[in-house]
Amino acid sequence: MPFCSPLLEMFKLILLITSIKQFEEESSVICTIIINEAPYQKERAYTALRFARTCVFEGHKTRIFLIENGVYIAKRDQKPASDQPNFGAFLEDLINDRQEVKACGVCIKARGIAESELISGVKVVTLTDLVEWTATSDKVIVF
């Protein structure tokens, strides 16, 4: 029976790996972050993006919904003053990290922003998407 011991050890290792993966999946939270403040006016939008980045760093999934003046964060080719953070670049980094970003279609139209002016990866949607996100999120925070 010399083969039982290595087989048993391999089985224990498989169980341990499965348990770790299951724990990681259970400890991950889906956070929907709603941003309704424009960039470069107050710090609220900047704080929201920093919060999203921290969620990702901590292993959580973030979904960012831009509404009202928050849609300006998704405008492509931003050129902020040298002492200001670039909100567009911040948002692009989150999109590149496979975080979902959606913008209210009614809000962008009301502000004269064309879909072609948005950062690549931002999806233009309706409030139906926001309802779905809030219903399926573990946490929802509004900035």
C-alpha positions as protocol buffer text, in pm:
chain_id: "A"
residue {
  index: 1
  type: MET
  ca { x: 0 y: 0 z: 0 }
}
residue {
  index: 2
  type: PRO
  ca { x: 281 y: 250 z: -60 }
}
residue {
  index: 3
  type: PHE
  ca { x: 68 y: 434 z: -318 }
}
residue {
  index: 4
  type: CYS
  ca { x: -207 y: 530 z: -73 }
}
residue {
  index: 5
  type: SER
  ca { x: -4 y: 791 z: 108 }
}
residue {
  index: 6
  type: PRO
  ca { x: 89 y: 1003 z: -200 }
}
residue {
  index: 7
  type: LEU
  ca { x: -265 y: 967 z: -333 }
}
residue {
  index: 8
  type: LEU
  ca { x: -409 y: 1074 z: 0 }
}
residue {
  index: 9
  type: GLU
  ca { x: -172 y: 1373 z: 14 }
}
residue {
  index: 10
  type: MET
  ca { x: -272 y: 1477 z: -338 }
}
residue {
  index: 11
  type: PHE
  ca { x: -640 y: 1449 z: -246 }
}
residue {
  index: 12
  type: LYS
  ca { x: -580 y: 1668 z: 63 }
}
residue {
  index: 13
  type: LEU
  ca { x: -403 y: 1926 z: -154 }
}
residue {
  index: 14
  type: ILE
  ca { x: -691 y: 1932 z: -403 }
}
residue {
  index: 15
  type: LEU
  ca { x: -938 y: 1984 z: -117 }
}
residue {
  index: 16
  type: LEU
  ca { x: -726 y: 2266 z: 23 }
}
residue {
  index: 17
  type: ILE
  ca { x: -703 y: 2443 z: -314 }
}
residue {
  index: 18
  type: THR
  ca { x: -1078 y: 2404 z: -367 }
}
residue {
  index: 19
  type: SER
  ca { x: -1148 y: 2547 z: -21 }
}
residue {
  index: 20
  type: ILE
  ca { x: -921 y: 2847 z: -84 }
}
residue {
  index: 21
  type: LYS
  ca { x: -1088 y: 2921 z: -418 }
}
residue {
  index: 22
  type: GLN
  ca { x: -1433 y: 2891 z: -263 }
}
residue {
  index: 23
  type: PHE
  ca { x: -1332 y: 3126 z: 21 }
}
residue {
  index: 24
  type: GLU
  ca { x: -1195 y: 3382 z: -227 }
}
residue {
  index: 25
  type: GLU
  ca { x: -1517 y: 3372 z: -429 }
}
residue {
  index: 26
  type: GLU
  ca { x: -1734 y: 3407 z: -118 }
}
residue {
  index: 27
  type: SER
  ca { x: -1528 y: 3694 z: 24 }
}
residue {
  index: 28
  type: SER
  ca { x: -1544 y: 3895 z: -299 }
}
residue {
  index: 29
  type: VAL
  ca { x: -1813 y: 4164 z: -299 }
}
residue {
  index: 30
  type: ILE
  ca { x: -1987 y: 4326 z: -594 }
}
residue {
  index: 31
  type: CYS
  ca { x: -1994 y: 4703 z: -540 }
}
residue {
  index: 32
  type: THR
  ca { x: -2202 y: 4931 z: -759 }
}
residue {
  index: 33
  type: ILE
  ca { x: -2072 y: 5286 z: -743 }
}
residue {
  index: 34
  type: ILE
  ca { x: -2305 y: 5559 z: -865 }
}
residue {
  index: 35
  type: ILE
  ca { x: -2132 y: 5886 z: -949 }
}
residue {
  index: 36
  type: ASN
  ca { x: -2350 y: 6192 z: -1007 }
}
residue {
  index: 37
  type: GLU
  ca { x: -2093 y: 6468 z: -954 }
}
residue {
  index: 38
  type: ALA
  ca { x: -1890 y: 6625 z: -1234 }
}
residue {
  index: 39
  type: PRO
  ca { x: -1512 y: 6598 z: -1229 }
}
residue {
  index: 40
  type: TYR
  ca { x: -1289 y: 6896 z: -1146 }
}
residue {
  index: 41
  type: GLN
  ca { x: -1549 y: 7076 z: -932 }
}
residue {
  index: 42
  type: LYS
  ca { x: -1557 y: 6891 z: -602 }
}
residue {
  index: 43
  type: GLU
  ca { x: -1357 y: 6600 z: -472 }
}
residue {
  index: 44
  type: ARG
  ca { x: -1656 y: 6366 z: -466 }
}
residue {
  index: 45
  type: ALA
  ca { x: -1598 y: 6216 z: -812 }
}
residue {
  index: 46
  type: TYR
  ca { x: -1228 y: 6175 z: -741 }
}
residue {
  index: 47
  type: THR
  ca { x: -1308 y: 6001 z: -412 }
}
residue {
  index: 48
  type: ALA
  ca { x: -1551 y: 5770 z: -593 }
}
residue {
  index: 49
  type: LEU
  ca { x: -1284 y: 5664 z: -842 }
}
residue {
  index: 50
  type: ARG
  ca { x: -1029 y: 5614 z: -565 }
}
residue {
  index: 51
  type: PHE
  ca { x: -1286 y: 5405 z: -379 }
}
residue {
  index: 52
  type: ALA
  ca { x: -1342 y: 5196 z: -693 }
}
residue {
  index: 53
  type: ARG
  ca { x: -967 y: 5145 z: -736 }
}
residue {
  index: 54
  type: THR
  ca { x: -937 y: 5037 z: -372 }
}
residue {
  index: 55
  type: CYS
  ca { x: -1224 y: 4789 z: -415 }
}
residue {
  index: 56
  type: VAL
  ca { x: -1043 y: 4634 z: -711 }
}
residue {
  index: 57
  type: PHE
  ca { x: -716 y: 4627 z: -516 }
}
residue {
  index: 58
  type: GLU
  ca { x: -894 y: 4445 z: -232 }
}
residue {
  index: 59
  type: GLY
  ca { x: -1025 y: 4184 z: -479 }
}
residue {
  index: 60
  type: HIS
  ca { x: -1381 y: 4306 z: -520 }
}
residue {
  index: 61
  type: LYS
  ca { x: -1572 y: 4363 z: -842 }
}
residue {
  index: 62
  type: THR
  ca { x: -1683 y: 4718 z: -910 }
}
residue {
  index: 63
  type: ARG
  ca { x: -1950 y: 4845 z: -1142 }
}
residue {
  index: 64
  type: ILE
  ca { x: -1953 y: 5219 z: -1202 }
}
residue {
  index: 65
  type: PHE
  ca { x: -2269 y: 5395 z: -1314 }
}
residue {
  index: 66
  type: LEU
  ca { x: -2230 y: 5755 z: -1430 }
}
residue {
  index: 67
  type: ILE
  ca { x: -2545 y: 5965 z: -1402 }
}
residue {
  index: 68
  type: GLU
  ca { x: -2635 y: 6337 z: -1414 }
}
residue {
  index: 69
  type: ASN
  ca { x: -2313 y: 6545 z: -1424 }
}
residue {
  index: 70
  type: GLY
  ca { x: -2109 y: 6234 z: -1348 }
}
residue {
  index: 71
  type: VAL
  ca { x: -2123 y: 6148 z: -1719 }
}
residue {
  index: 72
  type: TYR
  ca { x: -1856 y: 6413 z: -1780 }
}
residue {
  index: 73
  type: ILE
  ca { x: -1605 y: 6178 z: -1618 }
}
residue {
  index: 74
  type: ALA
  ca { x: -1637 y: 5953 z: -1925 }
}
residue {
  index: 75
  type: LYS
  ca { x: -1554 y: 6229 z: -2175 }
}
residue {
  index: 76
  type: ARG
  ca { x: -1256 y: 6135 z: -2388 }
}
residue {
  index: 77
  type: ASP
  ca { x: -943 y: 6353 z: -2429 }
}
residue {
  index: 78
  type: GLN
  ca { x: -961 y: 6534 z: -2096 }
}
residue {
  index: 79
  type: LYS
  ca { x: -686 y: 6790 z: -2041 }
}
residue {
  index: 80
  type: PRO
  ca { x: -698 y: 6890 z: -1676 }
}
residue {
  index: 81
  type: ALA
  ca { x: -471 y: 7151 z: -1518 }
}
residue {
  index: 82
  type: SER
  ca { x: -134 y: 7015 z: -1412 }
}
residue {
  index: 83
  type: ASP
  ca { x: -238 y: 7009 z: -1045 }
}
residue {
  index: 84
  type: GLN
  ca { x: -557 y: 6811 z: -1116 }
}
residue {
  index: 85
  type: PRO
  ca { x: -595 y: 6433 z: -1153 }
}
residue {
  index: 86
  type: ASN
  ca { x: -703 y: 6310 z: -1495 }
}
residue {
  index: 87
  type: PHE
  ca { x: -1043 y: 6153 z: -1430 }
}
residue {
  index: 88
  type: GLY
  ca { x: -1059 y: 6006 z: -1779 }
}
residue {
  index: 89
  type: ALA
  ca { x: -728 y: 5825 z: -1737 }
}
residue {
  index: 90
  type: PHE
  ca { x: -844 y: 5699 z: -1397 }
}
residue {
  index: 91
  type: LEU
  ca { x: -1163 y: 5562 z: -1555 }
}
residue {
  index: 92
  type: GLU
  ca { x: -969 y: 5404 z: -1844 }
}
residue {
  index: 93
  type: ASP
  ca { x: -747 y: 5223 z: -1594 }
}
residue {
  index: 94
  type: LEU
  ca { x: -1053 y: 5076 z: -1424 }
}
residue {
  index: 95
  type: ILE
  ca { x: -1196 y: 4967 z: -1760 }
}
residue {
  index: 96
  type: ASN
  ca { x: -861 y: 4809 z: -1850 }
}
residue {
  index: 97
  type: ASP
  ca { x: -886 y: 4617 z: -1522 }
}
residue {
  index: 98
  type: ARG
  ca { x: -1214 y: 4469 z: -1653 }
}
residue {
  index: 99
  type: GLN
  ca { x: -1444 y: 4680 z: -1435 }
}
residue {
  index: 100
  type: GLU
  ca { x: -1777 y: 4769 z: -1594 }
}
residue {
  index: 101
  type: VAL
  ca { x: -1862 y: 5133 z: -1657 }
}
residue {
  index: 102
  type: LYS
  ca { x: -2201 y: 5248 z: -1780 }
}
residue {
  index: 103
  type: ALA
  ca { x: -2334 y: 5597 z: -1845 }
}
residue {
  index: 104
  type: CYS
  ca { x: -2693 y: 5720 z: -1850 }
}
residue {
  index: 105
  type: GLY
  ca { x: -2792 y: 5780 z: -2212 }
}
residue {
  index: 106
  type: VAL
  ca { x: -3051 y: 6047 z: -2129 }
}
residue {
  index: 107
  type: CYS
  ca { x: -2788 y: 6232 z: -1922 }
}
residue {
  index: 108
  type: ILE
  ca { x: -2523 y: 6238 z: -2196 }
}
residue {
  index: 109
  type: LYS
  ca { x: -2775 y: 6358 z: -2453 }
}
residue {
  index: 110
  type: ALA
  ca { x: -2902 y: 6632 z: -2222 }
}
residue {
  index: 111
  type: ARG
  ca { x: -2544 y: 6758 z: -2186 }
}
residue {
  index: 112
  type: GLY
  ca { x: -2470 y: 6752 z: -2557 }
}
residue {
  index: 113
  type: ILE
  ca { x: -2218 y: 6469 z: -2534 }
}
residue {
  index: 114
  type: ALA
  ca { x: -2210 y: 6230 z: -2829 }
}
residue {
  index: 115
  type: GLU
  ca { x: -2140 y: 5862 z: -2769 }
}
residue {
  index: 116
  type: SER
  ca { x: -1833 y: 5899 z: -2993 }
}
residue {
  index: 117
  type: GLU
  ca { x: -1690 y: 6145 z: -2738 }
}
residue {
  index: 118
  type: LEU
  ca { x: -1686 y: 5886 z: -2460 }
}
residue {
  index: 119
  type: ILE
  ca { x: -1391 y: 5682 z: -2342 }
}
residue {
  index: 120
  type: SER
  ca { x: -1373 y: 5343 z: -2509 }
}
residue {
  index: 121
  type: GLY
  ca { x: -1540 y: 5078 z: -2297 }
}
residue {
  index: 122
  type: VAL
  ca { x: -1809 y: 5301 z: -2145 }
}
residue {
  index: 123
  type: LYS
  ca { x: -2151 y: 5163 z: -2232 }
}
residue {
  index: 124
  type: VAL
  ca { x: -2442 y: 5401 z: -2282 }
}
residue {
  index: 125
  type: VAL
  ca { x: -2751 y: 5256 z: -2117 }
}
residue {
  index: 126
  type: THR
  ca { x: -3084 y: 5335 z: -1953 }
}
residue {
  index: 127
  type: LEU
  ca { x: -3194 y: 5335 z: -1591 }
}
residue {
  index: 128
  type: THR
  ca { x: -3310 y: 4977 z: -1640 }
}
residue {
  index: 129
  type: ASP
  ca { x: -2941 y: 4879 z: -1621 }
}
residue {
  index: 130
  type: LEU
  ca { x: -2900 y: 5073 z: -1297 }
}
residue {
  index: 131
  type: VAL
  ca { x: -3202 y: 4895 z: -1147 }
}
residue {
  index: 132
  type: GLU
  ca { x: -3053 y: 4558 z: -1247 }
}
residue {
  index: 133
  type: TRP
  ca { x: -2713 y: 4649 z: -1100 }
}
residue {
  index: 134
  type: THR
  ca { x: -2855 y: 4769 z: -770 }
}
residue {
  index: 135
  type: ALA
  ca { x: -3073 y: 4458 z: -741 }
}
residue {
  index: 136
  type: THR
  ca { x: -2775 y: 4227 z: -797 }
}
residue {
  index: 137
  type: SER
  ca { x: -2508 y: 4411 z: -597 }
}
residue {
  index: 138
  type: ASP
  ca { x: -2384 y: 4332 z: -251 }
}
residue {
  index: 139
  type: LYS
  ca { x: -2319 y: 4701 z: -184 }
}
residue {
  index: 140
  type: VAL
  ca { x: -2434 y: 5023 z: -354 }
}
residue {
  index: 141
  type: ILE
  ca { x: -2269 y: 5354 z: -278 }
}
residue {
  index: 142
  type: VAL
  ca { x: -2358 y: 5695 z: -424 }
}
residue {
  index: 143
  type: PHE
  ca { x: -2110 y: 5979 z: -471 }
}
